[in-house]
Amino acid sequence: MRRIPEHRFDDLIDAATEVFIERGYRRTQMADIADAVGVAKGTIYGYVESKEALFALCLRWASRTGPVERPQVLPFPTPPPGRLSQRLKENLAAEAVPARLAAALERERADDPRAELDGVLRELYELNERNRRSIKLLDRCHDHPELQGLWQQAGREGSRLAMRRYLELRVAAGQLRDVPSPQLAARIVIETVATWAIHIHWDRAPEAFDPDEARENAIDFLIRGLLP
């Protein structure tokens, strides 16, 4: 069987990730991924046992900053039932609420509301930007039979709830603007960050922009809207 050269293992993960993002989990076929990599479909099965196994690798390595760690056993086996959902729950428990936001929720007031808000938004933005491919993969593959609803409930809803609690605390202390609805304001914050840190990179009508300027503009926009 013809195999993908070792140096192209990263290409397999990158190509598969983009195909899953474009088509969703159910509509993606191994033939689609083989076409994206430029190999025969049978070649893919020399590296992964199934589409489920490849998806598991994509979830693990989509947002990496270095090379993929090659599995010790090839083809990489299909995860047992419940493994993906358990791993996602563990990751969400560790990162769903960023450290600065969690610390802010422990205080009734901020010593410097602007500095605190800037830090909370900046950390949230950087976390989303750093993990944008993994987050986009989860967003687009909400049709995965094991992960259906989990990302929406434990991931996105968790961050919105934490942001809502933060806004309510600072509004009650008179340190942030008294918004009509903290729930909607929290979602506006989360979605503004997600748009520019994540989704703009898959814009179907792309416009050239400086990512650093996008980050600074988004944070400045939100700060000006929330401070009294």
C-alpha positions as CSV (number, residue, x, y, z in Angstrom):
1,M,0.0,0.0,0.0
2,R,1.3,3.5,-0.9
3,R,1.7,5.6,2.2
4,I,1.9,9.3,2.8
5,P,5.6,10.2,3.5
6,E,6.4,10.9,7.1
7,H,6.8,14.7,6.5
8,R,3.3,14.8,5.1
9,F,1.5,13.5,8.2
10,D,1.0,17.1,9.2
11,D,-0.5,17.8,5.8
12,L,-3.1,15.1,6.4
13,I,-4.2,16.6,9.7
14,D,-4.3,20.1,8.2
15,A,-6.2,19.1,5.0
16,A,-8.7,16.9,7.0
17,T,-9.4,19.8,9.4
18,E,-10.2,22.2,6.6
19,V,-12.5,19.6,4.9
20,F,-14.3,18.9,8.2
21,I,-14.7,22.7,8.7
22,E,-16.0,23.2,5.2
23,R,-18.4,20.2,5.0
24,G,-19.2,19.3,8.6
25,Y,-18.7,15.8,10.1
26,R,-21.5,13.8,8.5
27,R,-21.0,15.1,5.0
28,T,-17.3,14.6,4.9
29,Q,-16.1,11.5,3.2
30,M,-12.7,10.0,3.3
31,A,-12.5,10.5,-0.5
32,D,-12.9,14.2,0.1
33,I,-9.9,14.3,2.4
34,A,-7.8,12.1,0.1
35,D,-8.5,14.6,-2.7
36,A,-7.5,17.5,-0.5
37,V,-4.2,15.7,0.4
38,G,-3.6,14.5,-3.2
39,V,-3.4,10.8,-2.5
40,A,-5.6,7.7,-3.1
41,K,-8.3,7.0,-0.5
42,G,-6.6,3.7,0.5
43,T,-3.5,5.6,1.4
44,I,-5.4,7.5,4.2
45,Y,-6.3,4.1,5.8
46,G,-2.6,3.4,6.2
47,Y,-2.6,6.2,8.8
48,V,-6.0,6.1,10.4
49,E,-8.5,3.3,10.8
50,S,-11.6,5.4,10.2
51,K,-13.1,8.9,9.7
52,E,-13.8,8.9,13.4
53,A,-10.1,8.2,14.2
54,L,-9.0,11.0,11.8
55,F,-11.5,13.4,13.3
56,A,-10.1,12.6,16.8
57,L,-6.6,13.5,15.6
58,C,-7.9,16.7,14.1
59,L,-9.5,17.8,17.3
60,R,-6.3,17.1,19.2
61,W,-3.9,18.8,16.7
62,A,-5.9,21.4,14.8
63,S,-4.6,24.4,16.7
64,R,-1.1,23.1,17.3
65,T,1.9,25.4,17.1
66,G,4.4,22.7,16.2
67,P,4.5,19.4,14.3
68,V,2.0,16.6,14.9
69,E,3.2,14.0,17.3
70,R,3.1,10.7,15.3
71,P,0.9,8.0,16.8
72,Q,2.9,5.0,18.0
73,V,0.5,2.6,16.3
74,L,-0.6,3.0,12.7
75,P,-3.2,3.0,11.5
76,F,-4.4,5.1,14.4
77,P,-7.4,3.3,15.9
78,T,-11.0,4.4,16.2
79,P,-11.6,5.9,19.7
80,P,-13.9,3.8,21.9
81,P,-17.4,5.2,22.5
82,G,-17.4,8.2,24.9
83,R,-13.7,9.0,24.5
84,L,-14.1,12.1,22.4
85,S,-16.9,13.6,24.6
86,Q,-14.9,12.8,27.8
87,R,-11.8,14.5,26.4
88,L,-13.8,17.6,25.3
89,K,-15.4,17.9,28.7
90,E,-12.0,17.8,30.3
91,N,-10.6,20.5,28.0
92,L,-13.7,22.7,28.5
93,A,-13.5,22.3,32.3
94,A,-9.8,23.5,32.1
95,E,-10.3,26.4,29.6
96,A,-14.0,27.4,29.4
97,V,-13.5,30.4,31.8
98,P,-10.2,32.2,31.2
99,A,-8.0,32.8,34.2
100,R,-8.5,36.6,34.4
101,L,-12.3,36.4,34.0
102,A,-12.4,33.7,36.7
103,A,-10.3,35.9,39.0
104,A,-12.5,38.9,38.3
105,L,-15.6,36.9,39.4
106,E,-14.0,36.4,42.8
107,R,-13.9,40.2,43.4
108,E,-16.9,42.4,44.1
109,R,-15.2,45.5,42.7
110,A,-12.2,46.2,40.5
111,D,-9.4,48.5,41.6
112,D,-9.1,49.7,38.0
113,P,-12.2,48.8,36.0
114,R,-10.7,49.8,32.6
115,A,-7.5,47.8,33.2
116,E,-9.4,44.8,34.5
117,L,-11.8,44.8,31.5
118,D,-9.0,45.2,29.1
119,G,-7.2,42.2,30.6
120,V,-10.4,40.1,30.6
121,L,-11.1,40.9,26.9
122,R,-7.5,40.5,25.8
123,E,-7.1,37.1,27.4
124,L,-10.4,36.0,25.9
125,Y,-9.4,37.2,22.5
126,E,-6.0,35.6,22.6
127,L,-7.4,32.3,23.8
128,N,-9.9,32.3,20.9
129,E,-7.4,33.3,18.4
130,R,-4.8,30.7,19.5
131,N,-7.5,27.9,19.4
132,R,-9.4,29.2,16.4
133,R,-9.0,26.1,14.3
134,S,-10.2,23.7,17.0
135,I,-13.1,26.0,17.9
136,K,-14.1,26.3,14.3
137,L,-13.9,22.6,13.9
138,L,-16.2,22.1,16.8
139,D,-18.6,24.7,15.5
140,R,-18.9,23.2,12.1
141,C,-19.0,19.6,13.3
142,H,-21.9,20.0,15.7
143,D,-23.4,17.2,13.7
144,H,-21.0,14.7,15.2
145,P,-23.1,12.0,16.8
146,E,-21.1,12.0,20.1
147,L,-20.5,15.7,20.4
148,Q,-24.0,17.0,19.5
149,G,-25.0,19.7,21.9
150,L,-21.9,19.3,24.1
151,W,-19.9,22.2,22.6
152,Q,-23.0,24.5,22.6
153,Q,-23.9,23.7,26.2
154,A,-20.6,23.1,28.0
155,G,-18.4,25.3,25.8
156,R,-20.2,28.4,24.4
157,E,-22.9,28.6,27.0
158,G,-20.3,28.3,29.8
159,S,-18.3,31.3,28.5
160,R,-21.5,33.4,28.0
161,L,-22.7,32.7,31.5
162,A,-19.3,33.7,33.1
163,M,-19.3,36.9,31.1
164,R,-22.8,37.7,32.1
165,R,-22.0,37.2,35.8
166,Y,-19.0,39.5,35.3
167,L,-21.0,42.2,33.7
168,E,-23.7,42.0,36.4
169,L,-21.1,42.3,39.1
170,R,-19.5,45.4,37.7
171,V,-22.8,47.0,36.7
172,A,-24.0,46.5,40.3
173,A,-20.8,48.1,41.5
174,G,-21.3,51.1,39.2
175,Q,-18.1,50.4,37.4
176,L,-19.6,49.4,34.0
177,R,-22.5,50.8,32.0
178,D,-25.9,49.8,33.1
179,V,-26.8,47.8,29.9
180,P,-30.4,46.9,29.2
181,S,-29.7,43.2,29.3
182,P,-26.5,41.7,30.7
183,Q,-27.3,38.4,29.0
184,L,-27.4,40.0,25.6
185,A,-24.4,42.2,26.3
186,A,-22.4,39.1,27.3
187,R,-23.3,37.5,24.1
188,I,-22.4,40.6,22.1
189,V,-19.0,40.5,23.8
190,I,-18.4,36.8,23.1
191,E,-19.6,37.0,19.5
192,T,-17.6,40.1,18.7
193,V,-14.5,38.4,20.0
194,A,-15.3,35.2,18.2
195,T,-16.0,37.0,14.9
196,W,-12.6,38.7,14.7
197,A,-10.5,36.1,16.6
198,I,-11.9,33.1,14.8
199,H,-14.6,33.3,12.1
200,I,-13.1,36.1,10.0
201,H,-10.3,33.7,9.0
202,W,-12.9,31.6,7.1
203,D,-14.7,34.6,5.5
204,R,-16.0,33.6,2.1
205,A,-15.5,37.2,0.9
206,P,-12.1,37.9,2.5
207,E,-10.8,41.4,2.9
208,A,-7.1,42.0,3.8
209,F,-6.6,43.2,7.3
210,D,-3.9,43.3,10.0
211,P,-4.8,40.8,12.7
212,D,-3.1,42.9,15.4
213,E,-5.2,45.9,14.3
214,A,-8.3,43.8,14.3
215,R,-7.6,42.7,17.9
216,E,-6.9,46.2,19.2
217,N,-10.0,47.7,17.4
218,A,-12.3,44.9,18.7
219,I,-11.1,45.3,22.3
220,D,-11.2,49.1,22.1
221,F,-14.8,49.0,20.7
222,L,-16.0,46.8,23.5
223,I,-14.3,48.8,26.3
224,R,-15.8,52.0,25.0
225,G,-19.2,50.4,24.9
226,L,-19.1,49.0,28.4
227,L,-17.4,51.7,30.4
228,P,-19.6,54.5,31.9
